[in-house]
Amino acid sequence: MNITVTSLLKRVLPLKGFCYAGARWDEYTGEVIEVELAARRGARARCSCCRHPAPCYDHPAGVRRWPFIGLWAIAIFFLYRPRRVACRRCGVRVELLP
């Protein structure tokens, strides 16, 4: 049985509205695993303020990096470019992230 980092994460940490797009070693240090996240096709983004579904406003240019729990003493970071949403109640906000 062939197990990858992304299949392991899918099993232990399913993210509603998101999917694991891939994993790779950090190209500079080689001691960090970077896991790319992507918005699941058809899933609506939610406003981070009121948590209601809202249409996508745009995609800012920068990819953000969040630390996750290490695996076998290897640091893991999630990479994602969060969308901005046009919420009827709150205006333009960054989407809610799990």
PyMOL commands that place a pseudoatom at each C-alpha (Angstrom):
pseudoatom trace, name=CA, resn=MET, resi=1, chain=A, elem=C, hetatm=0, pos=[0.000, 0.000, 0.000]
pseudoatom trace, name=CA, resn=ASN, resi=2, chain=A, elem=C, hetatm=0, pos=[1.461, 3.329, -1.076]
pseudoatom trace, name=CA, resn=ILE, resi=3, chain=A, elem=C, hetatm=0, pos=[0.769, 6.151, 1.424]
pseudoatom trace, name=CA, resn=THR, resi=4, chain=A, elem=C, hetatm=0, pos=[1.516, 9.772, 0.601]
pseudoatom trace, name=CA, resn=VAL, resi=5, chain=A, elem=C, hetatm=0, pos=[1.494, 12.787, 2.904]
pseudoatom trace, name=CA, resn=THR, resi=6, chain=A, elem=C, hetatm=0, pos=[-1.660, 14.113, 1.242]
pseudoatom trace, name=CA, resn=SER, resi=7, chain=A, elem=C, hetatm=0, pos=[-3.518, 10.787, 1.576]
pseudoatom trace, name=CA, resn=LEU, resi=8, chain=A, elem=C, hetatm=0, pos=[-2.528, 10.636, 5.241]
pseudoatom trace, name=CA, resn=LEU, resi=9, chain=A, elem=C, hetatm=0, pos=[-3.803, 14.195, 5.820]
pseudoatom trace, name=CA, resn=LYS, resi=10, chain=A, elem=C, hetatm=0, pos=[-7.052, 13.446, 3.974]
pseudoatom trace, name=CA, resn=ARG, resi=11, chain=A, elem=C, hetatm=0, pos=[-7.630, 10.573, 6.375]
pseudoatom trace, name=CA, resn=VAL, resi=12, chain=A, elem=C, hetatm=0, pos=[-6.773, 12.323, 9.657]
pseudoatom trace, name=CA, resn=LEU, resi=13, chain=A, elem=C, hetatm=0, pos=[-7.756, 15.928, 8.837]
pseudoatom trace, name=CA, resn=PRO, resi=14, chain=A, elem=C, hetatm=0, pos=[-10.460, 16.297, 6.190]
pseudoatom trace, name=CA, resn=LEU, resi=15, chain=A, elem=C, hetatm=0, pos=[-11.011, 20.013, 5.503]
pseudoatom trace, name=CA, resn=LYS, resi=16, chain=A, elem=C, hetatm=0, pos=[-14.558, 20.908, 4.489]
pseudoatom trace, name=CA, resn=GLY, resi=17, chain=A, elem=C, hetatm=0, pos=[-14.508, 23.049, 1.354]
pseudoatom trace, name=CA, resn=PHE, resi=18, chain=A, elem=C, hetatm=0, pos=[-10.784, 22.496, 0.718]
pseudoatom trace, name=CA, resn=CYS, resi=19, chain=A, elem=C, hetatm=0, pos=[-8.602, 19.759, -0.730]
pseudoatom trace, name=CA, resn=TYR, resi=20, chain=A, elem=C, hetatm=0, pos=[-4.931, 18.842, -0.541]
pseudoatom trace, name=CA, resn=ALA, resi=21, chain=A, elem=C, hetatm=0, pos=[-3.401, 19.753, -3.905]
pseudoatom trace, name=CA, resn=GLY, resi=22, chain=A, elem=C, hetatm=0, pos=[0.070, 18.350, -3.299]
pseudoatom trace, name=CA, resn=ALA, resi=23, chain=A, elem=C, hetatm=0, pos=[3.039, 18.067, -0.968]
pseudoatom trace, name=CA, resn=ARG, resi=24, chain=A, elem=C, hetatm=0, pos=[6.741, 18.682, -1.464]
pseudoatom trace, name=CA, resn=TRP, resi=25, chain=A, elem=C, hetatm=0, pos=[9.965, 19.141, 0.445]
pseudoatom trace, name=CA, resn=ASP, resi=26, chain=A, elem=C, hetatm=0, pos=[10.923, 22.775, 1.070]
pseudoatom trace, name=CA, resn=GLU, resi=27, chain=A, elem=C, hetatm=0, pos=[13.355, 23.572, -1.721]
pseudoatom trace, name=CA, resn=TYR, resi=28, chain=A, elem=C, hetatm=0, pos=[15.691, 25.602, 0.517]
pseudoatom trace, name=CA, resn=THR, resi=29, chain=A, elem=C, hetatm=0, pos=[16.118, 23.514, 3.653]
pseudoatom trace, name=CA, resn=GLY, resi=30, chain=A, elem=C, hetatm=0, pos=[14.863, 20.059, 2.708]
pseudoatom trace, name=CA, resn=GLU, resi=31, chain=A, elem=C, hetatm=0, pos=[13.728, 19.645, 6.327]
pseudoatom trace, name=CA, resn=VAL, resi=32, chain=A, elem=C, hetatm=0, pos=[10.202, 20.983, 5.904]
pseudoatom trace, name=CA, resn=ILE, resi=33, chain=A, elem=C, hetatm=0, pos=[7.196, 19.561, 4.074]
pseudoatom trace, name=CA, resn=GLU, resi=34, chain=A, elem=C, hetatm=0, pos=[4.964, 22.124, 2.360]
pseudoatom trace, name=CA, resn=VAL, resi=35, chain=A, elem=C, hetatm=0, pos=[1.391, 21.032, 1.669]
pseudoatom trace, name=CA, resn=GLU, resi=36, chain=A, elem=C, hetatm=0, pos=[-0.563, 22.998, -0.913]
pseudoatom trace, name=CA, resn=LEU, resi=37, chain=A, elem=C, hetatm=0, pos=[-4.260, 23.557, -0.236]
pseudoatom trace, name=CA, resn=ALA, resi=38, chain=A, elem=C, hetatm=0, pos=[-6.865, 24.443, -2.852]
pseudoatom trace, name=CA, resn=ALA, resi=39, chain=A, elem=C, hetatm=0, pos=[-10.505, 25.455, -2.653]
pseudoatom trace, name=CA, resn=ARG, resi=40, chain=A, elem=C, hetatm=0, pos=[-12.715, 22.475, -3.485]
pseudoatom trace, name=CA, resn=ARG, resi=41, chain=A, elem=C, hetatm=0, pos=[-14.471, 22.963, -6.802]
pseudoatom trace, name=CA, resn=GLY, resi=42, chain=A, elem=C, hetatm=0, pos=[-18.080, 24.015, -6.240]
pseudoatom trace, name=CA, resn=ALA, resi=43, chain=A, elem=C, hetatm=0, pos=[-17.598, 24.834, -2.537]
pseudoatom trace, name=CA, resn=ARG, resi=44, chain=A, elem=C, hetatm=0, pos=[-18.677, 28.346, -1.595]
pseudoatom trace, name=CA, resn=ALA, resi=45, chain=A, elem=C, hetatm=0, pos=[-16.368, 30.484, 0.461]
pseudoatom trace, name=CA, resn=ARG, resi=46, chain=A, elem=C, hetatm=0, pos=[-17.581, 31.765, 3.830]
pseudoatom trace, name=CA, resn=CYS, resi=47, chain=A, elem=C, hetatm=0, pos=[-17.159, 35.216, 5.345]
pseudoatom trace, name=CA, resn=SER, resi=48, chain=A, elem=C, hetatm=0, pos=[-14.610, 35.160, 8.187]
pseudoatom trace, name=CA, resn=CYS, resi=49, chain=A, elem=C, hetatm=0, pos=[-16.666, 37.707, 10.121]
pseudoatom trace, name=CA, resn=CYS, resi=50, chain=A, elem=C, hetatm=0, pos=[-20.242, 36.303, 10.077]
pseudoatom trace, name=CA, resn=ARG, resi=51, chain=A, elem=C, hetatm=0, pos=[-19.439, 32.805, 8.724]
pseudoatom trace, name=CA, resn=HIS, resi=52, chain=A, elem=C, hetatm=0, pos=[-22.188, 32.923, 6.080]
pseudoatom trace, name=CA, resn=PRO, resi=53, chain=A, elem=C, hetatm=0, pos=[-21.570, 31.764, 2.478]
pseudoatom trace, name=CA, resn=ALA, resi=54, chain=A, elem=C, hetatm=0, pos=[-20.583, 34.616, 0.172]
pseudoatom trace, name=CA, resn=PRO, resi=55, chain=A, elem=C, hetatm=0, pos=[-19.542, 34.966, -3.471]
pseudoatom trace, name=CA, resn=CYS, resi=56, chain=A, elem=C, hetatm=0, pos=[-15.856, 35.215, -4.322]
pseudoatom trace, name=CA, resn=TYR, resi=57, chain=A, elem=C, hetatm=0, pos=[-14.647, 38.797, -4.790]
pseudoatom trace, name=CA, resn=ASP, resi=58, chain=A, elem=C, hetatm=0, pos=[-11.076, 38.126, -5.973]
pseudoatom trace, name=CA, resn=HIS, resi=59, chain=A, elem=C, hetatm=0, pos=[-7.857, 36.227, -5.275]
pseudoatom trace, name=CA, resn=PRO, resi=60, chain=A, elem=C, hetatm=0, pos=[-5.059, 38.346, -3.777]
pseudoatom trace, name=CA, resn=ALA, resi=61, chain=A, elem=C, hetatm=0, pos=[-1.631, 37.620, -5.202]
pseudoatom trace, name=CA, resn=GLY, resi=62, chain=A, elem=C, hetatm=0, pos=[0.195, 36.332, -2.125]
pseudoatom trace, name=CA, resn=VAL, resi=63, chain=A, elem=C, hetatm=0, pos=[0.377, 32.748, -0.922]
pseudoatom trace, name=CA, resn=ARG, resi=64, chain=A, elem=C, hetatm=0, pos=[0.212, 32.472, 2.873]
pseudoatom trace, name=CA, resn=ARG, resi=65, chain=A, elem=C, hetatm=0, pos=[1.988, 29.867, 4.980]
pseudoatom trace, name=CA, resn=TRP, resi=66, chain=A, elem=C, hetatm=0, pos=[0.603, 28.324, 8.202]
pseudoatom trace, name=CA, resn=PRO, resi=67, chain=A, elem=C, hetatm=0, pos=[2.414, 25.894, 10.504]
pseudoatom trace, name=CA, resn=PHE, resi=68, chain=A, elem=C, hetatm=0, pos=[0.799, 22.523, 11.185]
pseudoatom trace, name=CA, resn=ILE, resi=69, chain=A, elem=C, hetatm=0, pos=[1.602, 19.729, 13.621]
pseudoatom trace, name=CA, resn=GLY, resi=70, chain=A, elem=C, hetatm=0, pos=[4.934, 18.109, 12.793]
pseudoatom trace, name=CA, resn=LEU, resi=71, chain=A, elem=C, hetatm=0, pos=[5.155, 14.567, 11.514]
pseudoatom trace, name=CA, resn=TRP, resi=72, chain=A, elem=C, hetatm=0, pos=[8.077, 12.383, 12.676]
pseudoatom trace, name=CA, resn=ALA, resi=73, chain=A, elem=C, hetatm=0, pos=[9.966, 15.511, 13.812]
pseudoatom trace, name=CA, resn=ILE, resi=74, chain=A, elem=C, hetatm=0, pos=[9.506, 17.097, 10.357]
pseudoatom trace, name=CA, resn=ALA, resi=75, chain=A, elem=C, hetatm=0, pos=[7.844, 20.513, 10.298]
pseudoatom trace, name=CA, resn=ILE, resi=76, chain=A, elem=C, hetatm=0, pos=[4.755, 20.788, 8.089]
pseudoatom trace, name=CA, resn=PHE, resi=77, chain=A, elem=C, hetatm=0, pos=[3.385, 24.008, 6.620]
pseudoatom trace, name=CA, resn=PHE, resi=78, chain=A, elem=C, hetatm=0, pos=[0.146, 24.586, 4.715]
pseudoatom trace, name=CA, resn=LEU, resi=79, chain=A, elem=C, hetatm=0, pos=[0.327, 26.888, 1.696]
pseudoatom trace, name=CA, resn=TYR, resi=80, chain=A, elem=C, hetatm=0, pos=[-2.833, 28.615, 0.471]
pseudoatom trace, name=CA, resn=ARG, resi=81, chain=A, elem=C, hetatm=0, pos=[-3.838, 31.782, -1.342]
pseudoatom trace, name=CA, resn=PRO, resi=82, chain=A, elem=C, hetatm=0, pos=[-7.023, 32.844, 0.513]
pseudoatom trace, name=CA, resn=ARG, resi=83, chain=A, elem=C, hetatm=0, pos=[-9.886, 34.295, -1.471]
pseudoatom trace, name=CA, resn=ARG, resi=84, chain=A, elem=C, hetatm=0, pos=[-11.675, 37.497, -0.591]
pseudoatom trace, name=CA, resn=VAL, resi=85, chain=A, elem=C, hetatm=0, pos=[-15.454, 37.355, -0.449]
pseudoatom trace, name=CA, resn=ALA, resi=86, chain=A, elem=C, hetatm=0, pos=[-18.123, 40.009, -1.021]
pseudoatom trace, name=CA, resn=CYS, resi=87, chain=A, elem=C, hetatm=0, pos=[-20.370, 39.476, 2.005]
pseudoatom trace, name=CA, resn=ARG, resi=88, chain=A, elem=C, hetatm=0, pos=[-23.770, 41.205, 1.990]
pseudoatom trace, name=CA, resn=ARG, resi=89, chain=A, elem=C, hetatm=0, pos=[-23.512, 41.864, 5.739]
pseudoatom trace, name=CA, resn=CYS, resi=90, chain=A, elem=C, hetatm=0, pos=[-19.827, 42.611, 6.293]
pseudoatom trace, name=CA, resn=GLY, resi=91, chain=A, elem=C, hetatm=0, pos=[-18.492, 43.876, 2.964]
pseudoatom trace, name=CA, resn=VAL, resi=92, chain=A, elem=C, hetatm=0, pos=[-15.282, 42.538, 1.412]
pseudoatom trace, name=CA, resn=ARG, resi=93, chain=A, elem=C, hetatm=0, pos=[-13.490, 40.161, 3.793]
pseudoatom trace, name=CA, resn=VAL, resi=94, chain=A, elem=C, hetatm=0, pos=[-10.983, 37.320, 3.644]
pseudoatom trace, name=CA, resn=GLU, resi=95, chain=A, elem=C, hetatm=0, pos=[-12.671, 33.910, 3.559]
pseudoatom trace, name=CA, resn=LEU, resi=96, chain=A, elem=C, hetatm=0, pos=[-13.027, 31.790, 6.682]
pseudoatom trace, name=CA, resn=LEU, resi=97, chain=A, elem=C, hetatm=0, pos=[-10.255, 29.214, 6.968]
pseudoatom trace, name=CA, resn=PRO, resi=98, chain=A, elem=C, hetatm=0, pos=[-10.492, 26.062, 9.100]
for i in range(1, 98): cmd.bond("trace and resi %d" % i, "trace and resi %d" % (i + 1))
show_as sticks, trace
zoom trace
